[in-house]
């Protein structure tokens, strides 16, 4: 029709402009919005989430942030699992059962988000530990690895939150891994 009438039809131009938007601009926006950033660093200071968990004030503020996100069970499990790893072998089985009942069992009060395969593996390790009286130190490692990833993702959001910007950055400066009050 364009060649026959010798004039330009604006409908074709609008269709072409929309196609450019869907084919080029939207995929570019999606690519840049999901581009991974460095999840280990804070906004300005290069504070890793592990340094955050080593700091008493950092832990308290991070727990408050996790409460706001309704994911405090991840930190509680992390804390209990790290504490469990440091126990004597004789105390480990009883604490292992407590951790399983509080965090891993389906319907537990602070159930963490891990796969059913991991839950089954931990349950098997628990039954063996109850029979043998020995809980291997690596029994919770697969769950702990997943929870560490969840905590790292939460720390990414924490480092960009007002709670971090208003409190943590003003209260502490981390120099070579040591805390100093300002």
Secondary structure, DSSP 8 states (H G I E B T S, - for coil): -HHHH-S--HHHHHHHHHHHIIIIIHHHHHHHHT----TTS-SSS---HHHHHHSHHHHHHHHHHHHHHT-HHHHHHHHHHHHHHTS-HHHHHHHHHHHIIIIISTT-TT-----HHHHHHHHHHHHHHHHHS---TTTTHHHHHHHHHHHHHHHHHHHTSHHIIIIIHHHEEEETTEEEE-
